[in-house]
Amino acid sequence: MMFQEALYALGVRENTLSEEEQLKLDTDGFLPLPDLIFAEQVAEMQAAMAALFIKEQTGEEGRGRECTNMQNKSTAFDVCFTHPRLLSAVAHVLKEEFRSLGIHSRPNRPGGGHQPLHVDYGGPPAKPGEYYVCNSMWMLTDFTEENGATRVVPGTHRCEKHPRDVMKDPTEPHPQEMTLIGTAGTVVVFNSHVWHGATLNRSPYDRPNVTSFWRRRYDPYVDESTSDWGVLNDDTYARLDEAERRLFDYKPDL
């Protein structure tokens, strides 16, 4: 199956995103999609994520927990790589054939989570219109000013610089930054070259979320041949259909 055939089979059409939504992605570098998933899906993903953290016992006391390649661990996260509006947004950012780098989670714990402004890419600063990575953040609780919602600097994906090239201290506030608050079920698609970072969780509760990460399948700057991010295991490969498999890499007996 050709890649564009796979996207079509998964429901992606030319008008899946409006012209206004495409323009916002181009201009700001991110696009909030409110209520993309239902409350029942949010609850299912929360429960599956909590069970995985208990099972895997990831992280250390006082530090952020992390779970990777969740596409191989629960069907609750299938929507994070099959929703046509997500795929349409990723296709709009990356332009060329792309693949999943997997579903991951690192919920901000109380008293932690603040990040320096950064980009999700190990290569050189992107040239405008030539982007290699795209991420999406799935809010599994309301994101507020208090619980560590992500800050972002609109338009910085077009500046051809990394935050460290411009800012003396990328952990400090940026004069143009804004905080992405939203209700549970909202998904924010990021051009991963836009400057962003989680903020301090000042609430008494975790801020659960998952990310669905993507990159161009052919990237001249980054060698990920040794990484298992976004790789399907045998069980997941067997249960997905041909179009869904086309979004991933597959290594037998992973």
Sequence and secondary structure as in RCSB ss.txt:
>XXXX:A:sequence
MMFQEALYALGVRENTLSEEEQLKLDTDGFLPLPDLIFAEQVAEMQAAMAALFIKEQTGEEGRGRECTNMQNKST
AFDVCFTHPRLLSAVAHVLKEEFRSLGIHSRPNRPGGGHQPLHVDYGGPPAKPGEYYVCNSMWMLTDFTEENGAT
RVVPGTHRCEKHPRDVMKDPTEPHPQEMTLIGTAGTVVVFNSHVWHGATLNRSPYDRPNVTSFWRRRYDPYVDES
TSDWGVLNDDTYARLDEAERRLFDYKPDL
>XXXX:A:secstr
  HHHHHHHTT  TTSS HHHHHHHHHHSEEEETT S HHHHHHHHHHHHHHHHHHT S TTS   B  GGGT G
GGTHHHH HHHHHHHHHHH S EEEEEEEB  B TT      B S SSS  BTTB  EEEEEEESS B TTBT  
EEETTGGGSS  HHHH S TTS  TT EE  B TT EEEEETTSEEE   B SSS B EEEEEEEES  SS   T
T  TTEE HHHHHHS HHHHTTSEE TT 
